[in-house]
Amino acid sequence: MTLTMRSMGVFLLAGGLAFGAMCSRVLARSTDVIPLPREIKRIGDDLTLDKDHPLRIVLSGGKCATCKTSAKTLADELQRLGVAISQDGSAKCTTLYMGCATANAQHTARCRKADAMPDPKWGPDGYRLKVSSKEILIAGNNQTGTFYGLQTFRQMLEPIPGGKGVRVECVDIRDWPAMKWRGTMFGLQSPREHERLAYYKMNLLNWEVNDQPGYKTIPQFSGGISLAHIREVAESARRYYVNLTLETQSFGHVSWMLSKFPELRARPNDLHVLRPLHEPTYELIGRIYAELCPLYKTPIYMAGCDEAWGIEEWAKEQGLDCDEVIGKHIQRLADMLREHGKRTMIWGDYLLKHRRAIRWMKPKDFLICDWHYEPDKEYPSVDFFVENGFETLVSPAVVPARPIFPDYERQIPNIRGFIQDGVRRGATGLLNTNWPVSPMPTECYWYGWVCGAEYAWNPTGRSQETFDRVFFKQVYGLTSEQGLGLFRKFARLGTYHRLDQEAAKAPKGLLGDMVKSGWNLVVPKLHRAQDTYIREAQSALDKALEAASPSGAERLKAFQQILDRLRQAMTYMEKVQELGRTISTGTWAPTEGSTDSLAVGLDSIRRVCEDWLGLIEGASALQQRGAARAVGVSIMKATEPTGTPQKRIQQVLGLLDLELKPPGKTVRIRPGSQFSVESDPAKVPAPEARREGWCHFPRSDASASWQFEFRVPGRYRVLTLLRHSAGVWENSQFVRGGRNAAYDGRYGWKLDGEPIKEQWLGKELNPDADEALRWAVLADREFKAGNHTLLAHVTGMNHAIIAEFVFTQDPGFRPEMSRGDIKTK
């Protein structure tokens, strides 16, 4: 059928035109298409389309609403570029024939005559695109292949300056994907986002929902996402051949479930892992599946099942074979999902850890996402799953931890290398993982997603350098040097301490922590060093905006949100620290018997709290504005000049669930928000302050510094607990050896700029743990009151961790020689 402008209009989907308008036109060669087509053959000079040389669009087998919509998008794009769209054809008209190669006899005959039939072996996503001076043929093995052929043609349009039409290469393209599944995990919900996925030929979107939906049969989960909305998102994605899958964790990571159903806990005080082989567990999970599975048509459900920490101890306590427990539990989930027409997708790590578990599983029921987040030359774990009959997807990471911006220098080699090795070993798909800070803009992650789409479609088509040149020019209108330089600046913002996350904590608890830190002899303080990184990132963003194409500049503006949030978070955290120190200073007065000092302290608390309230009102990005305002107003009321100073300060502390207490002689601090981790500007990459309160050095040759204040002068001993795995992970098995020796000479310390040498205490802690633990004394000397700086520099070893610092005036203090809370296994 011929698709006229009138008939095309009724098929317009929300967002399709908007995305088409934003597609950059700075690159238009067939070799600049993303993903790169598998085979490209030049067959003539460029074809010109303009007002005098119009285009007619003919759909063969016009039942595909998506193809009709995409044709409408193409027609509108061409008209904006100065190309006339013909309704009936003319002598100078070029006709675009588009449809499944077997849509009807006429289209099949046309494709055969032009030698433009796709090979059925290419699968449903394969297509032929043949552009000549007389006609353009897009023939897919399926409607999906036809759609992908049109996306390739759209990317090939080269505008003639001045809106005078377009040029298109005359080529014969034979194209098909290496991997069946090509996707990511994220909650993308708008048609515009789904079309952008499809534009780069991605077809899988995993959305982890857990307790977010408003379940009809489970009132304990009253999330803010309606079931109707999930159905709409699934239908929107499906229009662009993007297969939406839903994920609910069904083994580990189930605090969302166990906090409401404590009877399903494997262990009474453990909210992480649920109790397997327990009928009430499956009754609840079955109700979840029954509500979510009918909402979407993709025949896959992601059941999670990763990192089921603690199940080993539970199985041992019950006298059960842990591998059998894991295998039977996961197979039970698959049996339940099969009743809803779904295959079960799970993360593969716990099957690698407990390999015998597959004896109790039916491989054909599963898709395994084998995840590894480190760049490597080979990923042999894929062999284990493929050789045992599991359909396997490789799962690298765009965002492996929870930084503010992806560390692409580390993650792109992981994505590219894992896909290429996975294809060689028989993996059938890609599911890129994302564990980002929310709600940071999704624009941060598209480089990693599109890179994954590139190599999952054509693993060895072009080098990373060539892909970068094409990507940054097409998406942002930048050179790869400009784009990668900008990304490097932003990556530095998210690798040390998590200001944005810390500022999002409940203000009552956050302020209470600051007060308690101020009670001690040592007060940790935030650095201002992050200002340097924010300024550098802002400068790089400003330069990129000036150089970018109009559509690229619109996308880059999303990055400004990150800088604005960090500035607000830093200012907010410093004000909370100031208020905490002011309150704690006031509480010292009663212990010293000074009522006058207490009254002065109350006035200071009131003044700083008033500043805090003003800051809260202006902090639009603050997630806890309402709660913080309530705490501030309560403090203002408690400090009103009524009653005795002692009663008023007790009221202030009562608001924070604290009581008056004298300062102690020993302070234990884990690196984190109060005792901030900052990168040495001369060293890249920076370390990371982990949620557990460790300072993690992910690579060799990294540095970190901390700032602290001694409130009371005197003689202090400064100790640190160091943790390092000097063994090697090989095929997911830890190989021990030489761990104690790994410490020697690897840590370099400076205290207030002067080099110091650690002195080791005792032997290695927890010798059965996977990672070595050992105390060291850094200093034993007189300190003046005031600010001090401690700098650590690690050389020659990866994955070093500083787990804790101790500052003590107690000469009898001895650190623990055992730390079960830091064991990893």
N, C-alpha and C positions, 0 to 999 in steps of 0.2 A: 504494500500500500504506500501511497505518497502521503507524507505527513505535512499537511498545510499548516500555516501559522495559526489559523483559527483552531484547528483540531488539537494542535500541540498545547495550546494554552491551558486546557482543562487538566493536563497531567502535571502541572508545575508543583513540585514539592517544596515545602518551606525550607529555605536555606540553600537550595541548589543553585539558584541564580547568584546569590550573594557570594558563594564560594567561587563560582566561575569568574565573577568579577575580580576576585582577589588573586587569581592565578597569575603569577608573574610571567612576563613575556620576554625576558632578557635573553633566554636561551631557547632555541627552537630546532636544533639539529636532532635527527633520530638518535644519535649517540648521546644526547643530553636528556633522554627520557629516563624517568625513575619509576620502577626499576629498569635497568638496561635490558632491552629485548635480547632474546637468545641468539637470533640470527637476523642480520640486516644486510640487504643487497641493494646497492644503488642501481636503478634501472633507467634513469633519464635525467634531464634537467629539471630545475625546480618548477613546480606548478604555481601560477599566480592566480589568486582570487581577489576580485575587487568589485567595484560597481559595474564595470563593463564585462566582467567575467564572473557571473553569479554562480552560486552553488545550489543544487537541488538535493534534498535529503529524502531518501526513499527507505522505509522500513519494510523488511520482508518478514512476514509472520508477526504482525503487530500486536500480539497479546501481551507483550512485556511492557508494563507500565514504566519500569525503570528506564528502559531504553528510550521510550518516548520522552520521558522527562529529560534524560541526558541529551537527546537530540535537540530538545527545546533550549537547553542550556547552551549547547554548541551554537545553535542558530543565533541566539542573543549575543554570545561572545563575538561571533563573526560580524554581526551587524554593527556592534560598537567599534570594531576595527576597520569598518569601511567596506565590508563585503555585502553584496546584495544576495538575498535569499530568493530563489526562484520557486514559484509554485508549480509550473507546468513544463519547464525546460525551454531552452532556446538554442540557437546555433552555437553561441559562445558559452553555453552553460556546461558546467561539470557536475556530474551526478555522483552522489555518495550513496552507495547501496550498503545497507547494514542489516545484519540478521544472522541467526543461526544457519550454518552451512546447509542444514537439512530442513530449514523452515518450510520450504515449498519447492516444487519441481523447478519453477522458474529461477529462483535464486540459486539452487543447486547447479542448474545448467549454466548460469552466468558465471559462477565460481569455477566450474570445471573448464569452461571456455577460456577464462583468464588465467588458468593455472593458479588459482587462489584458494584451493581447498585445504583446510587444516587437517593435520594428521590426527586420527582418533586416539592414537597412543599418547598424545599430549594431555589427555584428560579434559574434564569439563571447562577448565580455565584457559585452555589453549585457544589460539586464534591466528588468523592470517590477516594482515593489513597490507593492501597493495594500492599504491598511489601512482597513477599515470596522468598524462595530460588530458585524457578523455574521461576517465572515471576513477572513483575511489571505491574499493571493496573492503568491507570489514566482515569477516566470516568467522564466527566462533563455533567451537564444538558444542557449545551450550549457550544459553542466554548470558551466563556469567562471562564466558569467553568473549562474546560480542561486546558486552559492556566494557571489558578490559581493553579490547581493541580500540574502542572509542576514546578511552582515557589516554591511550598512547597517541592517538591522532590529535587530541586536544593539546597535549604537551608539545607537539611538533609544529604548531602554528607559529610562524615568525612574522611579527607585524612589520609592515612597511611604514617608515616614519611619516607622521602627519595624518594618520588615520586613513591611509590610502589603500588598505587591503592587507593581505597576508601572502607570504610565500610558504610553500610546503615542499619538502624533498620528495622526489619521485623514488620510492623505495618499495621493496618487497620484504615484509617483516614476517618471520615465522617465530612465534613466541609461545612459551608455556612455562609454568613454574617448576622449580626443583622440588619444592615442598608443598604438600597439600594444604597445610595450615600455616597461616602467616599472621600473627597477631600480637596483642598486648593485653595487659590487665589494667583496667582503669574504669572509672565510672563516667565515660563519655556519654552524654545523654541527648545532644541536639542533632537534628538532621545535618546541620552544617559540619559537625564533627565527624559524623558517620560518612559523609561524602568525602571528606578529606582523607579518612582512612582508605576508602575505596579508590580514590584518585591515585594512591600509591599501591593499589592492588593488595591491600591487607584485607583479610576476611574473617578474623577471629577477635572477639572482644570479651574478655573475662571480667565480670563485675562482682566483687566480693560484697555481699549485702549483710550477712549474719542477722543481727537483730534490728536492722534498719527498716525492713518492711512492716507495715501495719497488718500483722497476721490476723485473720478473722477467728481462728480457733485457738490462738495462743495469746490471750490478753496481756500476759506478762511482758510480751515484746510489743511495745506500742511505739514503734519507730515512726519517723516522719515521712517515709516514702510509701505512697499508696500502691497497692497491687495493680491498680489500673495504670498508674504511671509507669511501672516496670513493663507492663504489657505494651504500652505505647512506645517505650524506648526500644523494645525488642522488634516491634513492627517497623519502626523508623530505620533501625540498623539493617533489617532484612531487605528493605527496598534498595539498599546499596550493596547487597550481597555480603553484608557483614553479619557473621553468625554470632549472636550474643549468647554467652553462657553465664549462668549465675553460680556463685560460689557461696557456700556456707561451711565453715569449718566443722568437721564432724569427728574429730579425735583430739588433737591438741589445739591450743589457742582458742579455748572455748570459755574464757571467763565471762563473756557476754551471756552464755547459757547457764553456767554453773552458779553465777551470782543470783539467778532467779530460781534455779532448781538445784539446791545444794545436795539433795539426795542422789544426784547423778554423779557426784564427785568420786573419782577413784580413791582419793585419800581425803580425809576430813578437812584439812587446811590447805588443800591444793586446788586452786581455781583454773589451773592450766589444762589438765587432761581429764576427760570424762571416763566413766567406768564402762569398760567393754564387756561383752557377753552378759549383758544385764537387760532384761526385757523392757523395763521402763525407759532406758536410754533409747532403744530403737522405737519405742512408741512415740516419744517426743520428736526424734529425728524424722520419723515417718510422717508426722503431721506437718513438719516444715517442708519436706519434699512434696507432699500432696498439695500444698498451697502454691509453691513456687514453680514446679515443673510445668503445669499447664499454661504458664504465662508466656512461654516462648517455644519456638519450633525447632531450634537447634537440638539434635539428638545427643547432647552431651550435658553432663552436670558435673561441676567441679566440687568435690567433697573435701578438698584440702588434705588433711591427714599428714601434714608435715610437723616436724619437731614436737613429737608427742613425749616431751620430757617427763620423766617420772613413771612411765608405764613399766619400765624395767623393775623398779622397786616394788610397784604394786603386784606385778606377776610373781616376783620372788616371795613376797609376803603371802600370796595366795597359794603358793606351791605349784604354779602353772608354768608351762613353757612359754616364754615371752614371744618367741617367733610365731608360735601357733596362735597365741592370743591376737597378735597383730594381723596375721593373715586371715583368720576367721572373722575378725571385726570388719576389716576392709571388704572382704567378700560379702558379708552380710549387707553392707551399705550398697554394694553393686547389685545384689539381688533385689533390694528394695527399689532402686532406681530403674532397674530393668522393667519393673511393673508399670513405670511411667513412660516407657519408651526411650530411656536415656542410657547411654554408656557412661561409665564413671571415669572422670578425670581426677587424678590425685598427684600431689607432689611426690617425688621419688626418693627423698633423702632417707626416710625411715626403712624403706625396702633395701637400700644400700647398706644401712647399718645392721639390719636383721634380714639377711638374704634368704634364710630358710623359710621366711614367711610366705614366699610365693608358692610353696608346696600346697598351701590351703587356698590358693586363689586360681581363678580361671582367667588366663591372660587376655582372651578375646573380649572380656567384659571391660577392659581398661584402656585408657590413654594415660601414659606416665609422663609427667613433666619433670625431666631430669635437670635440676637447677644447680649451677655452679657460677659464682660471681667473680671469680678471679681470671684474668687473662692467662691462657696456657696454650701450649702447642697442640696438646691432645686431650681428649675427654673420654677415656676408655670406659667409663661407667655406662655410656650409651650401649656398648656391646652387651653388657649384662642384661639389659632390658630387651633389646632387639633379639638376642639369641634365645631368650626365654619366651618369645612370642608376644611381647607387649608392643602395641603401637606407641611410639616414643616421640615426644616433642622435646627439643632442647629449650632450656629456659635460662638464658643469660640475664643480665640486669641492666636496665637503664639507670635505675636508682637502687643500689643494693642495701643501703642503710637507711637513714632518714636525714640526709643533708638538705640544705636549702636549694642547692643547684647541683645537677649531676656532675660527677668528675669524669668527663668524657675522655680525657687522656687515658684513663684506666678502663673505662667501661666499653668504649668502642672496640678495642682489641678483643675483649671478652665476647662481645656480641658477634663480631665478624668471625673470629676464630672458632667459636663454639658452633656456629651455623655451618661453616665450611667442613669442620671435622664431623659434625653430626650427619651431614648429607653423605659423606663417605662411609659412615658406619650404619646407614640405613634409617636414620630418624626421618619422620614424615612431616614434621612441623616445627614451628617456632612459637613460643609464647614468651615474649619479653616481660620481665617483671618490673614493677615499680613500687617502691615503698617511700613515697615522697612526703615532705612536710605539707600538710594541708592547712589552708587552701591556697597554696602557691599556684601561679598560673600554669596551665597545662602546656603552654607554649614552650616551657623549659624542656619538655621531654620529647618533642617531635623529632629532633635530630636523631636521637637514639632509636625511636620507633621507625623512622623512614630508613635509617641505615639497616635495621633488621629486615624491613620489607625488601630492600635492595638485594641483600645476600640470600635471603630465603627464596627469592625468585630466581636469581642468577648468581650462584655462589662465587664463581670465578670470572665474572664478566669484565670487571675493571678493578683497578687498584683503589685503595682507600683515598689516596691523594686525588685521583680523578673524580671519585664520587664526591669528595668534599668540594671540589671546584664547582661541580654541577649543582650540588645541593644548595650551597650558600648563594650562588648566583640565581638559581631558580626561585628559592623560597624567600630570600631577603634582599637580593640584588647587591650582595657583597662579594668581595673576593674571599677565598677560603682563609687567607691570612687574617683578614679583618674579622671574619666570623669566629674562627677558632680562638683568636686573641681575646675577643669579647667573652667567649665561653670560659676560657681559662681564668679570667678575672672574676667571673661570677662563681666559678667552682671554689675559689678560695674563700668565699663568704660562708660556705656551709660545712667546712671541714673541722672547725675547732669547737667552740661552745655554742649551744643552741639557744641563742637569745630569744628567738621567736617562740620556741616551745616553752621555755622557762617563763616568759612573760604571760603565756596563756594559762599558767597554773592558777588554781584557786587562790585569790589574793590573800585570804586569811592565813592559809598554810604557808604561802611564800613569805609574807611579812613576819610570821612567827619564826620561820627559819632564820631570817635576817636578825631578828631580836636575839634569838638564842646564840647566834654566832657572835653578836656583840657582847654578850655576857662573858664570853671567854677571854682568856689572856690574848688570844690571837684572833684578829678580825680579817677574814678574807675580803678582797675587794675586786671589783671588775676593772679590767684594763680599759684604756681608751685606744689600744692599738688597733682595734677593729675599724676605727675611723679611717685609717690608711687604706684598708681594703675597700671600704664603701666609696671613698673618694676615687680610688683607681677604677672601680667598676662603673661609677657614674661617668667618669671621663670617657671610658671606653664605650659606654652606651651612647653618650652624646655624639661621639665621632661616628659610631655605626649608624645612628639615625640620620646624620647628615649625608652619609654615603649611600644609604639603602634606597631601593626602589620604593615607590609609594605604598605598594601592598606590603613589602617587607618592613617598612617603617611602622605600619599599623600593627604588625605582629610583634615587633620589638618593643613597642610601648608597654606590653605586658610585663617586661622585665623591670620597669620602673616600680611596679608594686613591691617587688622584693626589697629594693633599696629603701623605699618609704617605710615598709614594715620594720626593717632592721633598725632604721634610725629611731622610729617610735619605740621599738622594743628596748633598745639600748638606753634611751632617755628614761623610759619607764622603770627599767630595772635599777638604774642608778638612783632614781628617786626613792624606790622601795628600800634600797640599801641605806640611803641616807636616813629615811624615816626609821628603819630598824635600828641603826646605830644610835639615833637620837633617843629612841625609847629605851634601849639598853643602857645608855649612859645615865638616863634618869633613874633607872632601877638600881644603879650602884649607890646612889645617895643614901637610901635607907640602911643599907648594910654598913655604911660608914658613919651613920648617925647625923647626916647633914640635911636638915629640913630645908634650909635656904637653897642649897644646891638642887634639891628635888623640885622646888617651886620654879627655879630657873629652867630646869629640865622640862617641866610641863609646858612652860611657855614655848620652848623650842619645839617640842613635839607638836603643839598646836600650829605653829607657824609652818613647819615642814609639811604637816598633813594638809594644810590649806593649799600649799603649792602642789601637793600630790593630787588633790581633787581637781585643781585647775588643769593639770596635765591629763587627767583621765578624760575630762570633757573634750579635750582636743585630740585625743588619740583615737582616730576613727578605726584604725586597724586592730585595736585591742579587743580580744575575744571575750574578756571578762569585765567589760566596762561596768555593767550593772552591779555585779558582785563587788568590784573594787570600790565603786561609789558608795555602796552600803557600808563597807568597812570604814571608809574614810569619814563618812558622816557620823558613824558611831563613835569613832575616836574623838572627833571634834566635840561631840556632846559630852563625852566622858572627861574631857580636859577643861570644861567650863569652870570658872573660878568659884565653885561651890563645894564645901566640904574640905577636909584636910588634904594636904598634898599626898599623904600616904594612901588615903582612900581613893583618890583620883587615879594615881598610878596603878593601883591594884585593879581598878575598873578597866583601865586601858589593857593591862595584861590579861584580864579575864576575857576580854573580847577576842583575844588570840589563844585562849585556852592555855595560858601560861601563869606561873606563880613566881613570886619573888624568890630569887636564889642567889647565893654568893658565887663569884667566879671560881671555877675549878683550877687545878694546877696542870691538867693535861687536856689537850685539845686534839681530837681526831677529825680529820677532814678528808673527804674523798673529792677528787677533782670534779668540778661541775660548775653550776651557775654561780655560786658564791665565790668559790675559789677557782677562778676562771682559767681555762686553757686557752692560750693565745699562741699563734704561730710566730716563729722568728721570721720577719719579712724576707730574710735572705734565703730561707729554706722552703722548698716546695717538694712534696706536698706537706701540708700542715697535719698535725695529729688531730685526733677527734676526741671530744669529751663524750663518752658514751652514757647512755641513760642510766646504766648501773653505777655510775660514778667513777669510772676508770678513765684515765687518759691513755688512749690507744694510739700507738705509733704504727700506722699501717705499712710503712716502708722503712727501709734503712735511710740513714742520713736525714732524719727529721728532728726538729727542735720544738720545744714548748717552754713557755715561761709563765710563772705565777706571781701575783703580787699579794702581799699580806702586810698586816700592821700589828706590831706588838703594842698592846695597850699598856703593859707594865714592863719596865726595864728589868733585866736580871739575866741569870744564866739559864740557857735553854739547851736541851738536846733536841735535834731535829732528825727524825727518822722517816724512812719511806719503805713501803712494801712494793717490791718489784716482781713482775710476772712476765715470763717469757717462755715460749715454746721453741726449743732448739731442735726438736725432732722434725720429722718430715711427714707430710700427709701424702701417702702414696696409695692410689686406688681406694681412697676413703679410709685407709687403715693408718693409724698413727704409729710411726716407727720411732722409738725412743733412742736416745744416745747423746751423751756429752752435754747434758743440759746445764749443769752447774758451771762448766767451763765457759759456756756461752756468755756469762755475765762479764767476765773479767775484761776490763779495759774497754767495754762497749758503751758505758754510760759516762758522759762528760757533764760535770756540774759547775755552775757558777752561782755564788751567793753575793749579791750586791756587786756584781761585775768581777769578783775575784774567784779564780779557779779553786775548787775544792775536790777532794777525793773521797768517794764513799768507802766505808769500812763495813764489811759483811758481818752479820750477826748469825751465829748458829749454822745449822744445816738447812738444806732445802725443806720447805714445808710441803706437806701432803704429797709424799713421794709417789703415790699411786695416781695422782691427778695427771691430766694430759699436759698441763702447763706448769712449769717450775715456779715456785714462790719463795721469795727470800727477803728478809729484812736487811736494811742497810742504814747505818748512821751517817748522816751528811754533815752534821755540825754539833759541837759541844762547846759553847763559848758564851761570853757576855754579849747581850744585845741591848741596844738603846731602844727606847720607845719610838714608834713611828713606822714609816713605810720601808719595806724591804722587798727584794725581788729574787726569786729563785729560778734559774734557767737549767733545763735538762737538754742534752743533745745526745742522740743515739746514733751509733755508726755500726755498719756491718751486720745488722740483724733485723729481720722483719718481725712484726707483730709483738713488739715490746709493749708492756703495759705498766703504768704506774697506778697501783690500786688504792693507795692511801698514803697520807702524810700524818705524822704525829709530832706535835710541839709540846714539850713537857718541861716543867721546872721540878718535877719529882725525880730525885736522883735514884730512887728505887724502882722506877718504872721499867718493866720488861715486856716487850711485845709478845703476842701469842706465837707459839711455835706450831700452831695448827689453825687452819682457816677453812673449815668445811663449806662455808658460804661461797667460796670462790672456786670450789671444784667445778670442773666442767663435765665430768662424767661420773 
